[in-house]
Amino acid sequence: MAEVLETQLKIIAEQVGPDEHAICALSGGVDSTVAATLVHKVLGDRLHCVFVDHGLLRHKEAERVMETFTQHLHLPVTLVDDSAKMLAKLKGVTDPEAKRKCIGGHFIEVFNEYSTMLQETRGIKPKFLVQQQHI
């Protein structure tokens, strides 16, 4: 397993390079958390994680997830409360496939807005979006 870890860290370093930045969308689940943790080992403060409160979380879930990311895993995470917009977009949508597309499309909008905010406020233009790969 140590070889797998070292290989993956090397791949990340080669793909992103020494100067580029990346965004990681965190869901609070194991896959995105592991991906963020691995990429953070390589990129450090060049990784910009975002956790979206979409209004469909359990009670206090956003707070618990943020505490885990920041206090225990020491990941650089921004919480985006987008619950009002997301719930408004889902209002009246009953078809499961239409809901899935609506939610997925809206997440892309949120990540694009986050990327724009990074560029406008910090002069950072991330070129990479972290996605977990099943090997």
C-alpha positions in Angstrom: 0.0 0.0 0.0 2.9 2.4 0.7 4.0 2.0 -3.0 0.4 2.8 -4.2 0.4 5.9 -2.0 3.8 7.1 -3.2 2.8 6.4 -6.8 -0.4 8.4 -6.5 1.3 11.3 -4.8 3.9 11.4 -7.6 1.2 11.3 -10.3 -0.5 14.3 -8.6 2.7 16.2 -8.4 3.5 15.6 -12.1 0.0 16.4 -13.3 -0.4 19.7 -11.4 3.2 20.8 -11.4 4.9 23.1 -8.9 2.9 26.3 -9.4 -0.7 25.5 -10.3 -3.7 25.4 -8.0 -6.6 23.0 -7.7 -10.2 23.1 -6.4 -11.6 20.1 -4.6 -15.3 19.7 -4.1 -15.9 18.0 -0.7 -19.1 16.1 -0.1 -18.3 14.9 3.4 -18.0 11.4 2.2 -15.0 9.1 2.3 -14.0 9.3 -1.4 -13.7 13.1 -1.7 -12.1 13.3 1.8 -9.4 10.8 0.9 -8.8 12.6 -2.5 -8.5 16.0 -0.8 -6.2 14.6 1.9 -3.9 13.0 -0.7 -3.8 16.1 -3.0 -3.3 18.4 0.1 -0.1 16.3 0.9 1.3 17.4 -2.5 -0.2 20.9 -3.1 -0.5 22.2 0.5 -2.0 25.8 0.3 -2.4 25.5 -3.5 -5.4 23.2 -2.9 -8.7 25.1 -2.4 -11.5 22.8 -1.0 -15.2 23.8 -1.0 -18.0 22.2 0.9 -21.5 23.2 -0.3 -24.5 23.3 2.1 -27.2 22.6 -0.5 -30.0 22.6 2.0 -30.5 18.9 2.0 -28.1 18.0 4.8 -28.9 16.5 8.1 -29.3 18.7 11.2 -25.9 20.3 12.0 -24.1 18.2 9.4 -22.4 21.2 7.8 -20.9 22.2 11.1 -19.7 18.6 11.9 -18.2 18.1 8.5 -16.4 21.5 8.6 -15.0 20.7 12.0 -13.7 17.4 10.8 -12.1 18.9 7.7 -10.5 21.9 9.5 -9.8 20.7 13.0 -8.9 17.1 12.5 -7.7 16.8 8.9 -6.4 20.4 8.6 -7.7 20.8 5.1 -8.2 24.3 3.7 -12.0 24.3 3.2 -14.5 27.1 2.4 -18.1 26.5 3.3 -20.6 27.8 0.8 -24.2 28.1 2.0 -26.1 27.7 -1.2 -29.2 26.2 0.3 -31.7 28.9 -0.7 -30.7 28.8 -4.4 -30.6 25.0 -4.5 -34.0 24.5 -2.8 -35.5 27.2 -5.1 -34.2 25.3 -8.1 -35.6 22.0 -6.9 -39.0 23.5 -6.0 -41.7 21.6 -8.0 -39.2 19.1 -9.6 -40.5 15.6 -8.9 -38.8 13.4 -11.5 -35.7 11.8 -9.9 -33.5 12.1 -13.0 -34.5 15.8 -13.4 -33.6 16.4 -9.8 -30.2 14.7 -10.3 -29.4 16.9 -13.3 -30.6 20.0 -11.5 -28.4 19.3 -8.5 -25.4 18.3 -10.6 -25.7 21.4 -12.8 -26.1 23.7 -9.8 -23.0 22.2 -8.2 -21.0 23.1 -11.3 -22.3 26.6 -11.1 -21.2 26.9 -7.4 -17.7 25.6 -8.2 -17.4 28.0 -11.1 -18.5 30.9 -8.9 -15.9 29.8 -6.2 -13.2 29.6 -8.8 -14.1 33.2 -10.0 -14.1 34.4 -6.4 -10.6 33.0 -5.9 -9.4 34.8 -9.0 -11.0 38.1 -8.1 -10.1 38.2 -4.4 -6.8 36.4 -4.3 -5.5 36.4 -7.9 -5.6 32.6 -8.0 -6.9 30.8 -11.1 -7.1 27.1 -10.4 -6.5 24.9 -13.4 -7.5 21.6 -11.9 -10.6 20.0 -10.3 -9.8 17.2 -8.0 -11.8 14.0 -8.7 -11.4 10.7 -7.1 -10.4 7.9 -9.4 -11.2 4.3 -8.5 -8.2 2.1 -9.2 
